[in-house]
Amino acid sequence: MVSDSTRGVLLGVAAYLMWGMFPLYFPLLEPAGALEILAHRIVWSTLTVAVLVLVLRRRASLAAVLADRRTTGLLCLAAIAISVNWGGYIYGVTHDHVVETALGYFINPLFTVMAGVLVLGERLRPLQWAAIGVAGVAVVVLTIAYGRPPWIALVLALSFAAYGLAKKKASVGAVESLAVETGVLAPVALAFLLVLGLTGGAEVGQHGAGHALLFTTTGIVTAVPLICFGAATTRIPMTTIGLLQYLAPILQFALGVLWFHEVMPMARWIGFVLVWLALVVFTVEALTHRRRQLVLAAEASAV
């Protein structure tokens, strides 16, 4: 019989593998542009989550969230952040920047830590500062390598850090949170799609029924990994989740290099190696610190 912790690891792996495979999915929706794909993703995600709210009987908890003005406000901020993140990611993977989108999620943990320092007043330990310093050097190297700052990666990292911070402060369940977030964005997305259709700029419906039906799967593709992730977080420690989160950008990076054959000059390899070095330092330090805290807690309880 599979233990609860093993089930949690499997669910976490499934979530991050699905997210890692997104570069293969979104190009299937072309020639629709990034904004049109984003708008459809929001609309179909709203419908999918509405079904989940009914099936999982979360109407009462959703009503409670909506009754709290502070929480609703935080989720509105989260909605803006995740729409920027989704849009940036879709643009990246449909414009031959898959490797750069992977970079965004590699550096995201470091941006999240900095958000904690700047917004929540958290303090960093020396090795954490060292990791962030190495990541900063990596961004400079990659800026030189690309001939420009890696804007897509930076937008993805910043927006997801902001999203995580807003979600942390809101402290709401995954289904309820996504219901509010997509519900806030849905009217804007619908209006955009309506204008696009009336002006003849919509690609949906112009390339066969199969292409049109594929757009309806964007809601499922959004919800399923999120549900797996939510189920995993209740079964395994956050340190394990922290390690699993690297699966998605590793897979995205591999797809960018091996499947999409994106060019990787030596300077970009050096930048990525520096990013990976920063992440190794950051992860090892975090695990060591947590182990030390658990030992101290055990010793204190034994006294």
CORBEL-V870955 format. One record per backbone hydrogen bond with DSSP energy under -0.5 kcal/mol. CO is the residue of the C=O (numbers start at 1). NH is the residue of the N-H. E is the energy in kcal/mol with one decimal. If there is no record, write none. Layout:
BEGIN
co = <CO;CO>
nh = <NH;NH>
e = <E;E>
END
This chain:
BEGIN
co = <3;4;5;6;7;8;9;10;11;12;13;14;15;16;17;18;19;21;21;22;22;25;26;27;29;33;34;35;36;37;38;39;40;41;42;43;44;45;46;47;48;49;50;51;52;53;54;58;59;60;61;62;63;64;65;67;68;69;70;71;72;73;74;75;76;77;78;79;80;81;82;83;84;85;86;87;88;89;90;92;92;97;98;99;100;101;102;103;104;107;107;108;109;110;111;112;113;114;115;115;116;116;117;125;125;126;127;128;129;130;131;132;133;134;135;136;137;138;139;140;141;142;143;143;149;150;151;152;153;154;155;156;157;158;159;160;161;162;163;164;165;166;167;173;174;175;176;177;178;179;180;181;182;183;185;186;187;188;189;190;191;192;193;194;195;196;196;197;203;208;209;210;211;212;212;213;214;215;216;217;218;219;220;221;222;223;224;225;226;227;228;229;230;232;232;237;238;239;240;241;243;244;245;246;247;248;249;250;251;252;253;254;254;255;255;256;265;265;266;267;268;269;270;271;272;273;274;275;276;277;278;279;280;281;282;283;284;285;286;287;288;289;290;291;292;293;294;295;296;297;298;299>
nh = <7;8;9;10;11;12;13;14;15;16;17;18;19;20;21;21;22;24;25;25;26;28;29;30;32;37;38;39;40;41;42;43;44;45;46;47;48;49;50;51;52;53;54;55;56;58;57;62;63;64;65;66;67;68;68;69;72;73;74;75;76;77;78;79;80;81;82;83;84;85;86;87;88;89;90;91;92;93;94;95;97;101;102;103;104;105;106;107;108;110;111;112;113;114;115;116;117;118;119;120;120;122;121;128;129;130;131;132;133;134;135;136;137;138;139;140;141;142;143;144;145;146;147;148;151;154;155;156;157;158;159;160;161;162;163;164;165;166;167;168;169;170;171;177;178;179;180;181;182;183;184;185;186;187;189;190;191;192;193;194;195;196;197;198;199;201;202;200;206;212;213;214;215;215;216;216;217;218;219;221;222;223;224;225;226;227;228;229;230;231;232;233;234;235;236;241;242;243;244;245;246;247;249;250;251;252;253;254;255;256;257;258;259;259;260;262;268;269;270;271;272;273;274;275;276;277;278;279;280;281;282;283;284;285;286;287;288;289;290;291;292;293;294;295;296;297;298;299;300;301;302;303>
e = <-2.3;-2.0;-2.2;-2.4;-2.4;-2.4;-2.9;-2.4;-2.3;-2.3;-2.5;-2.2;-2.3;-2.2;-1.2;-0.5;-1.2;-2.1;-0.7;-1.0;-2.0;-1.5;-1.8;-1.3;-1.4;-2.4;-2.6;-2.6;-2.2;-2.5;-2.3;-2.4;-2.9;-1.9;-2.2;-1.9;-2.2;-2.8;-2.1;-1.8;-2.0;-2.7;-1.6;-2.9;-3.1;-2.9;-0.7;-2.5;-2.4;-1.9;-1.8;-2.3;-1.4;-0.7;-1.1;-0.8;-2.5;-2.4;-2.2;-2.3;-1.8;-1.8;-2.3;-2.2;-1.9;-2.3;-2.8;-2.0;-1.9;-2.2;-3.2;-2.5;-2.7;-2.4;-2.8;-2.5;-2.2;-2.6;-1.4;-1.0;-2.6;-1.9;-2.0;-2.0;-1.7;-1.4;-1.7;-2.4;-0.7;-0.6;-1.8;-2.8;-1.9;-2.0;-2.2;-1.8;-1.7;-2.8;-2.8;-0.8;-0.7;-2.2;-0.6;-0.9;-2.0;-2.2;-2.3;-2.2;-2.4;-2.4;-2.2;-2.2;-2.0;-2.2;-2.2;-1.7;-2.6;-2.7;-2.1;-2.0;-2.4;-2.9;-1.4;-0.9;-2.6;-2.5;-2.9;-2.4;-2.6;-2.8;-2.7;-2.2;-2.0;-2.4;-2.4;-2.6;-2.2;-2.4;-2.5;-2.4;-2.1;-1.9;-2.8;-2.7;-2.5;-2.1;-2.0;-2.7;-2.7;-1.7;-2.3;-1.6;-2.4;-0.6;-2.3;-3.1;-2.2;-2.3;-2.4;-2.4;-2.5;-2.6;-2.4;-2.5;-1.9;-2.4;-1.0;-1.0;-2.1;-1.8;-2.9;-1.6;-0.8;-0.9;-0.6;-1.0;-1.2;-1.5;-0.6;-2.9;-1.4;-2.5;-2.8;-0.6;-0.8;-2.5;-2.3;-2.6;-2.7;-2.5;-2.0;-2.3;-0.8;-1.7;-1.9;-1.7;-2.7;-1.5;-2.4;-1.8;-1.2;-2.2;-0.7;-1.9;-2.4;-2.6;-2.8;-2.3;-2.4;-2.5;-2.2;-3.1;-0.6;-1.5;-2.8;-2.8;-0.6;-1.9;-2.4;-2.0;-2.6;-2.7;-2.1;-1.9;-2.8;-2.4;-2.4;-2.2;-2.3;-2.4;-2.6;-2.9;-2.7;-2.2;-2.0;-2.5;-2.6;-2.6;-2.3;-2.3;-2.3;-2.4;-2.3;-2.1;-2.4;-2.4;-2.3;-2.5;-2.4;-2.2;-1.2;-0.8>
END
